[in-house]
Amino acid sequence: MKGDPTSYFPSIEKKYGRPIQEWQDLIRSAELTKHMELVNWLKSEHGLGHGHAFALVAHTLANPI
């Protein structure tokens, strides 16, 4: 992915109707830990597109609490 994953955040919030913090909390609470496992989980269980799921996971894993 080129650029800053946060550039996707406004369109993610608009398309899926949830704030980014809620997605990040969901990712952090998942039992999965690997990047692509989390991406595939968001796609299959929550209906996100690949780019949106990838951006959320990349940013969340790069910025742990």
mmCIF file of the N, C-alpha and C atoms, coordinates in Angstrom:
data_MODEL
# 
_entry.id   MODEL 
# 
loop_
_atom_site.group_PDB 
_atom_site.id 
_atom_site.type_symbol 
_atom_site.label_atom_id 
_atom_site.label_alt_id 
_atom_site.label_comp_id 
_atom_site.label_asym_id 
_atom_site.label_entity_id 
_atom_site.label_seq_id 
_atom_site.pdbx_PDB_ins_code 
_atom_site.Cartn_x 
_atom_site.Cartn_y 
_atom_site.Cartn_z 
_atom_site.occupancy 
_atom_site.B_iso_or_equiv 
_atom_site.pdbx_formal_charge 
_atom_site.auth_seq_id 
_atom_site.auth_comp_id 
_atom_site.auth_asym_id 
_atom_site.auth_atom_id 
_atom_site.pdbx_PDB_model_num 
ATOM 1   N N  . MET A 1 1  ? 0.856   -1.175  0.000  1.00 0.00 ? 1  MET A N  1 
ATOM 2   C CA . MET A 1 1  ? 0.000   0.000   0.000  1.00 0.00 ? 1  MET A CA 1 
ATOM 3   C C  . MET A 1 1  ? 0.897   1.232   0.000  1.00 0.00 ? 1  MET A C  1 
ATOM 4   N N  . LYS A 1 2  ? 0.635   2.118   -0.889 1.00 0.00 ? 2  LYS A N  1 
ATOM 5   C CA . LYS A 1 2  ? 1.392   3.362   -0.943 1.00 0.00 ? 2  LYS A CA 1 
ATOM 6   C C  . LYS A 1 2  ? 0.697   4.412   -0.091 1.00 0.00 ? 2  LYS A C  1 
ATOM 7   N N  . GLY A 1 3  ? 1.508   5.287   0.490  1.00 0.00 ? 3  GLY A N  1 
ATOM 8   C CA . GLY A 1 3  ? 0.940   6.407   1.222  1.00 0.00 ? 3  GLY A CA 1 
ATOM 9   C C  . GLY A 1 3  ? 0.508   6.052   2.630  1.00 0.00 ? 3  GLY A C  1 
ATOM 10  N N  . ASP A 1 4  ? -0.229  6.956   3.196  1.00 0.00 ? 4  ASP A N  1 
ATOM 11  C CA . ASP A 1 4  ? -0.672  6.873   4.577  1.00 0.00 ? 4  ASP A CA 1 
ATOM 12  C C  . ASP A 1 4  ? -2.010  6.137   4.677  1.00 0.00 ? 4  ASP A C  1 
ATOM 13  N N  . PRO A 1 5  ? -2.071  5.056   5.456  1.00 0.00 ? 5  PRO A N  1 
ATOM 14  C CA . PRO A 1 5  ? -3.340  4.329   5.586  1.00 0.00 ? 5  PRO A CA 1 
ATOM 15  C C  . PRO A 1 5  ? -4.485  5.198   6.100  1.00 0.00 ? 5  PRO A C  1 
ATOM 16  N N  . THR A 1 6  ? -4.147  6.251   6.867  1.00 0.00 ? 6  THR A N  1 
ATOM 17  C CA . THR A 1 6  ? -5.212  7.092   7.420  1.00 0.00 ? 6  THR A CA 1 
ATOM 18  C C  . THR A 1 6  ? -5.957  7.871   6.341  1.00 0.00 ? 6  THR A C  1 
ATOM 19  N N  . SER A 1 7  ? -5.378  7.966   5.151  1.00 0.00 ? 7  SER A N  1 
ATOM 20  C CA . SER A 1 7  ? -6.081  8.655   4.065  1.00 0.00 ? 7  SER A CA 1 
ATOM 21  C C  . SER A 1 7  ? -7.370  7.919   3.680  1.00 0.00 ? 7  SER A C  1 
ATOM 22  N N  . TYR A 1 8  ? -7.459  6.647   4.034  1.00 0.00 ? 8  TYR A N  1 
ATOM 23  C CA . TYR A 1 8  ? -8.664  5.858   3.751  1.00 0.00 ? 8  TYR A CA 1 
ATOM 24  C C  . TYR A 1 8  ? -9.743  6.037   4.816  1.00 0.00 ? 8  TYR A C  1 
ATOM 25  N N  . PHE A 1 9  ? -9.380  6.577   5.970  1.00 0.00 ? 9  PHE A N  1 
ATOM 26  C CA . PHE A 1 9  ? -10.292 6.596   7.105  1.00 0.00 ? 9  PHE A CA 1 
ATOM 27  C C  . PHE A 1 9  ? -11.616 7.321   6.846  1.00 0.00 ? 9  PHE A C  1 
ATOM 28  N N  . PRO A 1 10 ? -11.632 8.502   6.216  1.00 0.00 ? 10 PRO A N  1 
ATOM 29  C CA . PRO A 1 10 ? -12.940 9.147   5.980  1.00 0.00 ? 10 PRO A CA 1 
ATOM 30  C C  . PRO A 1 10 ? -13.881 8.284   5.132  1.00 0.00 ? 10 PRO A C  1 
ATOM 31  N N  . SER A 1 11 ? -13.346 7.642   4.101  1.00 0.00 ? 11 SER A N  1 
ATOM 32  C CA . SER A 1 11 ? -14.218 6.821   3.263  1.00 0.00 ? 11 SER A CA 1 
ATOM 33  C C  . SER A 1 11 ? -14.645 5.546   3.986  1.00 0.00 ? 11 SER A C  1 
ATOM 34  N N  . ILE A 1 12 ? -13.797 5.014   4.864  1.00 0.00 ? 12 ILE A N  1 
ATOM 35  C CA . ILE A 1 12 ? -14.165 3.832   5.648  1.00 0.00 ? 12 ILE A CA 1 
ATOM 36  C C  . ILE A 1 12 ? -15.328 4.177   6.581  1.00 0.00 ? 12 ILE A C  1 
ATOM 37  N N  . GLU A 1 13 ? -15.216 5.295   7.278  1.00 0.00 ? 13 GLU A N  1 
ATOM 38  C CA . GLU A 1 13 ? -16.293 5.699   8.192  1.00 0.00 ? 13 GLU A CA 1 
ATOM 39  C C  . GLU A 1 13 ? -17.597 5.947   7.432  1.00 0.00 ? 13 GLU A C  1 
ATOM 40  N N  . LYS A 1 14 ? -17.501 6.589   6.280  1.00 0.00 ? 14 LYS A N  1 
ATOM 41  C CA . LYS A 1 14 ? -18.698 6.887   5.493  1.00 0.00 ? 14 LYS A CA 1 
ATOM 42  C C  . LYS A 1 14 ? -19.343 5.608   4.955  1.00 0.00 ? 14 LYS A C  1 
ATOM 43  N N  . LYS A 1 15 ? -18.524 4.715   4.417  1.00 0.00 ? 15 LYS A N  1 
ATOM 44  C CA . LYS A 1 15 ? -19.067 3.515   3.771  1.00 0.00 ? 15 LYS A CA 1 
ATOM 45  C C  . LYS A 1 15 ? -19.633 2.506   4.769  1.00 0.00 ? 15 LYS A C  1 
ATOM 46  N N  . TYR A 1 16 ? -18.955 2.329   5.905  1.00 0.00 ? 16 TYR A N  1 
ATOM 47  C CA . TYR A 1 16 ? -19.351 1.268   6.832  1.00 0.00 ? 16 TYR A CA 1 
ATOM 48  C C  . TYR A 1 16 ? -20.072 1.770   8.077  1.00 0.00 ? 16 TYR A C  1 
ATOM 49  N N  . GLY A 1 17 ? -20.137 3.096   8.262  1.00 0.00 ? 17 GLY A N  1 
ATOM 50  C CA . GLY A 1 17 ? -20.939 3.671   9.325  1.00 0.00 ? 17 GLY A CA 1 
ATOM 51  C C  . GLY A 1 17 ? -20.428 3.477   10.742 1.00 0.00 ? 17 GLY A C  1 
ATOM 52  N N  . ARG A 1 18 ? -19.154 3.174   10.874 1.00 0.00 ? 18 ARG A N  1 
ATOM 53  C CA . ARG A 1 18 ? -18.565 3.018   12.206 1.00 0.00 ? 18 ARG A CA 1 
ATOM 54  C C  . ARG A 1 18 ? -17.334 3.905   12.298 1.00 0.00 ? 18 ARG A C  1 
ATOM 55  N N  . PRO A 1 19 ? -17.090 4.497   13.465 1.00 0.00 ? 19 PRO A N  1 
ATOM 56  C CA . PRO A 1 19 ? -15.880 5.312   13.620 1.00 0.00 ? 19 PRO A CA 1 
ATOM 57  C C  . PRO A 1 19 ? -14.627 4.433   13.596 1.00 0.00 ? 19 PRO A C  1 
ATOM 58  N N  . ILE A 1 20 ? -13.522 5.022   13.203 1.00 0.00 ? 20 ILE A N  1 
ATOM 59  C CA . ILE A 1 20 ? -12.253 4.305   13.108 1.00 0.00 ? 20 ILE A CA 1 
ATOM 60  C C  . ILE A 1 20 ? -11.866 3.688   14.442 1.00 0.00 ? 20 ILE A C  1 
ATOM 61  N N  . GLN A 1 21 ? -12.082 4.400   15.522 1.00 0.00 ? 21 GLN A N  1 
ATOM 62  C CA . GLN A 1 21 ? -11.738 3.861   16.848 1.00 0.00 ? 21 GLN A CA 1 
ATOM 63  C C  . GLN A 1 21 ? -12.456 2.548   17.113 1.00 0.00 ? 21 GLN A C  1 
ATOM 64  N N  . GLU A 1 22 ? -13.689 2.440   16.675 1.00 0.00 ? 22 GLU A N  1 
ATOM 65  C CA . GLU A 1 22 ? -14.452 1.211   16.872 1.00 0.00 ? 22 GLU A CA 1 
ATOM 66  C C  . GLU A 1 22 ? -13.817 0.050   16.085 1.00 0.00 ? 22 GLU A C  1 
ATOM 67  N N  . TRP A 1 23 ? -13.390 0.329   14.855 1.00 0.00 ? 23 TRP A N  1 
ATOM 68  C CA . TRP A 1 23 ? -12.708 -0.694  14.056 1.00 0.00 ? 23 TRP A CA 1 
ATOM 69  C C  . TRP A 1 23 ? -11.401 -1.102  14.719 1.00 0.00 ? 23 TRP A C  1 
ATOM 70  N N  . GLN A 1 24 ? -10.651 -0.128  15.224 1.00 0.00 ? 24 GLN A N  1 
ATOM 71  C CA . GLN A 1 24 ? -9.381  -0.430  15.875 1.00 0.00 ? 24 GLN A CA 1 
ATOM 72  C C  . GLN A 1 24 ? -9.598  -1.261  17.137 1.00 0.00 ? 24 GLN A C  1 
ATOM 73  N N  . ASP A 1 25 ? -10.604 -0.933  17.914 1.00 0.00 ? 25 ASP A N  1 
ATOM 74  C CA . ASP A 1 25 ? -10.918 -1.711  19.113 1.00 0.00 ? 25 ASP A CA 1 
ATOM 75  C C  . ASP A 1 25 ? -11.276 -3.148  18.729 1.00 0.00 ? 25 ASP A C  1 
ATOM 76  N N  . LEU A 1 26 ? -12.023 -3.297  17.657 1.00 0.00 ? 26 LEU A N  1 
ATOM 77  C CA . LEU A 1 26 ? -12.414 -4.621  17.165 1.00 0.00 ? 26 LEU A CA 1 
ATOM 78  C C  . LEU A 1 26 ? -11.181 -5.428  16.752 1.00 0.00 ? 26 LEU A C  1 
ATOM 79  N N  . ILE A 1 27 ? -10.277 -4.792  16.030 1.00 0.00 ? 27 ILE A N  1 
ATOM 80  C CA . ILE A 1 27 ? -9.044  -5.455  15.595 1.00 0.00 ? 27 ILE A CA 1 
ATOM 81  C C  . ILE A 1 27 ? -8.211  -5.863  16.805 1.00 0.00 ? 27 ILE A C  1 
ATOM 82  N N  . ARG A 1 28 ? -8.066  -4.965  17.757 1.00 0.00 ? 28 ARG A N  1 
ATOM 83  C CA . ARG A 1 28 ? -7.258  -5.253  18.948 1.00 0.00 ? 28 ARG A CA 1 
ATOM 84  C C  . ARG A 1 28 ? -7.872  -6.340  19.822 1.00 0.00 ? 28 ARG A C  1 
ATOM 85  N N  . SER A 1 29 ? -9.174  -6.492  19.779 1.00 0.00 ? 29 SER A N  1 
ATOM 86  C CA . SER A 1 29 ? -9.827  -7.503  20.613 1.00 0.00 ? 29 SER A CA 1 
ATOM 87  C C  . SER A 1 29 ? -9.919  -8.863  19.914 1.00 0.00 ? 29 SER A C  1 
ATOM 88  N N  . ALA A 1 30 ? -9.574  -8.915  18.647 1.00 0.00 ? 30 ALA A N  1 
ATOM 89  C CA . ALA A 1 30 ? -9.639  -10.173 17.898 1.00 0.00 ? 30 ALA A CA 1 
ATOM 90  C C  . ALA A 1 30 ? -8.580  -11.139 18.408 1.00 0.00 ? 30 ALA A C  1 
ATOM 91  N N  . GLU A 1 31 ? -8.877  -12.420 18.333 1.00 0.00 ? 31 GLU A N  1 
ATOM 92  C CA . GLU A 1 31 ? -7.909  -13.430 18.735 1.00 0.00 ? 31 GLU A CA 1 
ATOM 93  C C  . GLU A 1 31 ? -6.795  -13.575 17.710 1.00 0.00 ? 31 GLU A C  1 
ATOM 94  N N  . LEU A 1 32 ? -7.032  -13.126 16.508 1.00 0.00 ? 32 LEU A N  1 
ATOM 95  C CA . LEU A 1 32 ? -6.022  -13.194 15.450 1.00 0.00 ? 32 LEU A CA 1 
ATOM 96  C C  . LEU A 1 32 ? -4.957  -12.134 15.686 1.00 0.00 ? 32 LEU A C  1 
ATOM 97  N N  . THR A 1 33 ? -3.736  -12.408 15.245 1.00 0.00 ? 33 THR A N  1 
ATOM 98  C CA . THR A 1 33 ? -2.655  -11.445 15.454 1.00 0.00 ? 33 THR A CA 1 
ATOM 99  C C  . THR A 1 33 ? -1.888  -11.109 14.180 1.00 0.00 ? 33 THR A C  1 
ATOM 100 N N  . LYS A 1 34 ? -1.970  -11.957 13.171 1.00 0.00 ? 34 LYS A N  1 
ATOM 101 C CA . LYS A 1 34 ? -1.212  -11.718 11.943 1.00 0.00 ? 34 LYS A CA 1 
ATOM 102 C C  . LYS A 1 34 ? -1.973  -10.793 11.001 1.00 0.00 ? 34 LYS A C  1 
ATOM 103 N N  . HIS A 1 35 ? -1.205  -9.957  10.322 1.00 0.00 ? 35 HIS A N  1 
ATOM 104 C CA . HIS A 1 35 ? -1.788  -8.925  9.465  1.00 0.00 ? 35 HIS A CA 1 
ATOM 105 C C  . HIS A 1 35 ? -2.827  -9.486  8.490  1.00 0.00 ? 35 HIS A C  1 
ATOM 106 N N  . MET A 1 36 ? -2.435  -10.436 7.670  1.00 0.00 ? 36 MET A N  1 
ATOM 107 C CA . MET A 1 36 ? -3.373  -10.920 6.647  1.00 0.00 ? 36 MET A CA 1 
ATOM 108 C C  . MET A 1 36 ? -4.522  -11.730 7.234  1.00 0.00 ? 36 MET A C  1 
ATOM 109 N N  . GLU A 1 37 ? -4.312  -12.365 8.369  1.00 0.00 ? 37 GLU A N  1 
ATOM 110 C CA . GLU A 1 37 ? -5.426  -13.047 9.041  1.00 0.00 ? 37 GLU A CA 1 
ATOM 111 C C  . GLU A 1 37 ? -6.479  -12.021 9.453  1.00 0.00 ? 37 GLU A C  1 
ATOM 112 N N  . LEU A 1 38 ? -6.030  -10.912 9.988  1.00 0.00 ? 38 LEU A N  1 
ATOM 113 C CA . LEU A 1 38 ? -6.953  -9.848  10.399 1.00 0.00 ? 38 LEU A CA 1 
ATOM 114 C C  . LEU A 1 38 ? -7.645  -9.218  9.200  1.00 0.00 ? 38 LEU A C  1 
ATOM 115 N N  . VAL A 1 39 ? -6.902  -8.986  8.118  1.00 0.00 ? 39 VAL A N  1 
ATOM 116 C CA . VAL A 1 39 ? -7.493  -8.427  6.898  1.00 0.00 ? 39 VAL A CA 1 
ATOM 117 C C  . VAL A 1 39 ? -8.586  -9.361  6.383  1.00 0.00 ? 39 VAL A C  1 
ATOM 118 N N  . ASN A 1 40 ? -8.275  -10.640 6.280  1.00 0.00 ? 40 ASN A N  1 
ATOM 119 C CA . ASN A 1 40 ? -9.262  -11.598 5.768  1.00 0.00 ? 40 ASN A CA 1 
ATOM 120 C C  . ASN A 1 40 ? -10.462 -11.723 6.691  1.00 0.00 ? 40 ASN A C  1 
ATOM 121 N N  . TRP A 1 41 ? -10.246 -11.610 7.992  1.00 0.00 ? 41 TRP A N  1 
ATOM 122 C CA . TRP A 1 41 ? -11.337 -11.653 8.962  1.00 0.00 ? 41 TRP A CA 1 
ATOM 123 C C  . TRP A 1 41 ? -12.266 -10.449 8.793  1.00 0.00 ? 41 TRP A C  1 
ATOM 124 N N  . LEU A 1 42 ? -11.692 -9.265  8.645  1.00 0.00 ? 42 LEU A N  1 
ATOM 125 C CA . LEU A 1 42 ? -12.519 -8.069  8.433  1.00 0.00 ? 42 LEU A CA 1 
ATOM 126 C C  . LEU A 1 42 ? -13.329 -8.187  7.145  1.00 0.00 ? 42 LEU A C  1 
ATOM 127 N N  . LYS A 1 43 ? -12.727 -8.752  6.127  1.00 0.00 ? 43 LYS A N  1 
ATOM 128 C CA . LYS A 1 43 ? -13.422 -8.921  4.850  1.00 0.00 ? 43 LYS A CA 1 
ATOM 129 C C  . LYS A 1 43 ? -14.560 -9.936  4.964  1.00 0.00 ? 43 LYS A C  1 
ATOM 130 N N  . SER A 1 44 ? -14.275 -11.085 5.568  1.00 0.00 ? 44 SER A N  1 
ATOM 131 C CA . SER A 1 44 ? -15.279 -12.148 5.608  1.00 0.00 ? 44 SER A CA 1 
ATOM 132 C C  . SER A 1 44 ? -16.356 -11.933 6.664  1.00 0.00 ? 44 SER A C  1 
ATOM 133 N N  . GLU A 1 45 ? -15.967 -11.425 7.821  1.00 0.00 ? 45 GLU A N  1 
ATOM 134 C CA . GLU A 1 45 ? -16.921 -11.292 8.925  1.00 0.00 ? 45 GLU A CA 1 
ATOM 135 C C  . GLU A 1 45 ? -17.614 -9.933  8.976  1.00 0.00 ? 45 GLU A C  1 
ATOM 136 N N  . HIS A 1 46 ? -16.984 -8.916  8.398  1.00 0.00 ? 46 HIS A N  1 
ATOM 137 C CA . HIS A 1 46 ? -17.534 -7.566  8.525  1.00 0.00 ? 46 HIS A CA 1 
ATOM 138 C C  . HIS A 1 46 ? -17.779 -6.880  7.185  1.00 0.00 ? 46 HIS A C  1 
ATOM 139 N N  . GLY A 1 47 ? -17.491 -7.567  6.078  1.00 0.00 ? 47 GLY A N  1 
ATOM 140 C CA . GLY A 1 47 ? -17.826 -7.062  4.762  1.00 0.00 ? 47 GLY A CA 1 
ATOM 141 C C  . GLY A 1 47 ? -16.970 -5.920  4.242  1.00 0.00 ? 47 GLY A C  1 
ATOM 142 N N  . LEU A 1 48 ? -15.800 -5.732  4.803  1.00 0.00 ? 48 LEU A N  1 
ATOM 143 C CA . LEU A 1 48 ? -14.933 -4.656  4.312  1.00 0.00 ? 48 LEU A CA 1 
ATOM 144 C C  . LEU A 1 48 ? -14.251 -5.067  3.013  1.00 0.00 ? 48 LEU A C  1 
ATOM 145 N N  . GLY A 1 49 ? -13.968 -4.076  2.195  1.00 0.00 ? 49 GLY A N  1 
ATOM 146 C CA . GLY A 1 49 ? -13.179 -4.310  1.001  1.00 0.00 ? 49 GLY A CA 1 
ATOM 147 C C  . GLY A 1 49 ? -11.723 -4.515  1.402  1.00 0.00 ? 49 GLY A C  1 
ATOM 148 N N  . HIS A 1 50 ? -10.936 -5.097  0.502  1.00 0.00 ? 50 HIS A N  1 
ATOM 149 C CA . HIS A 1 50 ? -9.548  -5.424  0.809  1.00 0.00 ? 50 HIS A CA 1 
ATOM 150 C C  . HIS A 1 50 ? -8.729  -4.189  1.199  1.00 0.00 ? 50 HIS A C  1 
ATOM 151 N N  . GLY A 1 51 ? -8.805  -3.134  0.419  1.00 0.00 ? 51 GLY A N  1 
ATOM 152 C CA . GLY A 1 51 ? -8.013  -1.937  0.691  1.00 0.00 ? 51 GLY A CA 1 
ATOM 153 C C  . GLY A 1 51 ? -8.358  -1.298  2.022  1.00 0.00 ? 51 GLY A C  1 
ATOM 154 N N  . HIS A 1 52 ? -9.633  -1.253  2.336  1.00 0.00 ? 52 HIS A N  1 
ATOM 155 C CA . HIS A 1 52 ? -10.058 -0.673  3.610  1.00 0.00 ? 52 HIS A CA 1 
ATOM 156 C C  . HIS A 1 52 ? -9.600  -1.536  4.783  1.00 0.00 ? 52 HIS A C  1 
ATOM 157 N N  . ALA A 1 53 ? -9.775  -2.837  4.662  1.00 0.00 ? 53 ALA A N  1 
ATOM 158 C CA . ALA A 1 53 ? -9.335  -3.739  5.727  1.00 0.00 ? 53 ALA A CA 1 
ATOM 159 C C  . ALA A 1 53 ? -7.822  -3.651  5.908  1.00 0.00 ? 53 ALA A C  1 
ATOM 160 N N  . PHE A 1 54 ? -7.090  -3.627  4.807  1.00 0.00 ? 54 PHE A N  1 
ATOM 161 C CA . PHE A 1 54 ? -5.632  -3.557  4.851  1.00 0.00 ? 54 PHE A CA 1 
ATOM 162 C C  . PHE A 1 54 ? -5.183  -2.279  5.552  1.00 0.00 ? 54 PHE A C  1 
ATOM 163 N N  . ALA A 1 55 ? -5.795  -1.166  5.204  1.00 0.00 ? 55 ALA A N  1 
ATOM 164 C CA . ALA A 1 55 ? -5.426  0.122   5.803  1.00 0.00 ? 55 ALA A CA 1 
ATOM 165 C C  . ALA A 1 55 ? -5.697  0.127   7.305  1.00 0.00 ? 55 ALA A C  1 
ATOM 166 N N  . LEU A 1 56 ? -6.842  -0.363  7.711  1.00 0.00 ? 56 LEU A N  1 
ATOM 167 C CA . LEU A 1 56 ? -7.178  -0.400  9.138  1.00 0.00 ? 56 LEU A CA 1 
ATOM 168 C C  . LEU A 1 56 ? -6.202  -1.272  9.925  1.00 0.00 ? 56 LEU A C  1 
ATOM 169 N N  . VAL A 1 57 ? -5.924  -2.451  9.392  1.00 0.00 ? 57 VAL A N  1 
ATOM 170 C CA . VAL A 1 57 ? -5.013  -3.366  10.092 1.00 0.00 ? 57 VAL A CA 1 
ATOM 171 C C  . VAL A 1 57 ? -3.598  -2.790  10.128 1.00 0.00 ? 57 VAL A C  1 
ATOM 172 N N  . ALA A 1 58 ? -3.119  -2.267  9.014  1.00 0.00 ? 58 ALA A N  1 
ATOM 173 C CA . ALA A 1 58 ? -1.769  -1.722  8.961  1.00 0.00 ? 58 ALA A CA 1 
ATOM 174 C C  . ALA A 1 58 ? -1.599  -0.603  9.990  1.00 0.00 ? 58 ALA A C  1 
ATOM 175 N N  . HIS A 1 59 ? -2.544  0.299   10.032 1.00 0.00 ? 59 HIS A N  1 
ATOM 176 C CA . HIS A 1 59 ? -2.438  1.429   10.957 1.00 0.00 ? 59 HIS A CA 1 
ATOM 177 C C  . HIS A 1 59 ? -2.571  0.963   12.413 1.00 0.00 ? 59 HIS A C  1 
ATOM 178 N N  . THR A 1 60 ? -3.502  0.050   12.667 1.00 0.00 ? 60 THR A N  1 
ATOM 179 C CA . THR A 1 60 ? -3.727  -0.417  14.034 1.00 0.00 ? 60 THR A CA 1 
ATOM 180 C C  . THR A 1 60 ? -2.516  -1.173  14.564 1.00 0.00 ? 60 THR A C  1 
ATOM 181 N N  . LEU A 1 61 ? -1.934  -2.056  13.758 1.00 0.00 ? 61 LEU A N  1 
ATOM 182 C CA . LEU A 1 61 ? -0.781  -2.826  14.218 1.00 0.00 ? 61 LEU A CA 1 
ATOM 183 C C  . LEU A 1 61 ? 0.461   -1.956  14.363 1.00 0.00 ? 61 LEU A C  1 
ATOM 184 N N  . ALA A 1 62 ? 0.557   -0.917  13.569 1.00 0.00 ? 62 ALA A N  1 
ATOM 185 C CA . ALA A 1 62 ? 1.722   -0.015  13.642 1.00 0.00 ? 62 ALA A CA 1 
ATOM 186 C C  . ALA A 1 62 ? 1.623   0.952   14.810 1.00 0.00 ? 62 ALA A C  1 
ATOM 187 N N  . ASN A 1 63 ? 0.422   1.090   15.380 1.00 0.00 ? 63 ASN A N  1 
ATOM 188 C CA . ASN A 1 63 ? 0.197   2.051   16.468 1.00 0.00 ? 63 ASN A CA 1 
ATOM 189 C C  . ASN A 1 63 ? -0.490  1.377   17.652 1.00 0.00 ? 63 ASN A C  1 
ATOM 190 N N  . PRO A 1 64 ? 0.227   0.467   18.324 1.00 0.00 ? 64 PRO A N  1 
ATOM 191 C CA . PRO A 1 64 ? -0.409  -0.196  19.474 1.00 0.00 ? 64 PRO A CA 1 
ATOM 192 C C  . PRO A 1 64 ? -0.630  0.790   20.616 1.00 0.00 ? 64 PRO A C  1 
ATOM 193 N N  . ILE A 1 65 ? -1.577  0.474   21.439 1.00 0.00 ? 65 ILE A N  1 
ATOM 194 C CA . ILE A 1 65 ? -1.881  1.361   22.577 1.00 0.00 ? 65 ILE A CA 1 
ATOM 195 C C  . ILE A 1 65 ? -0.874  1.117   23.676 1.00 0.00 ? 65 ILE A C  1 
# 
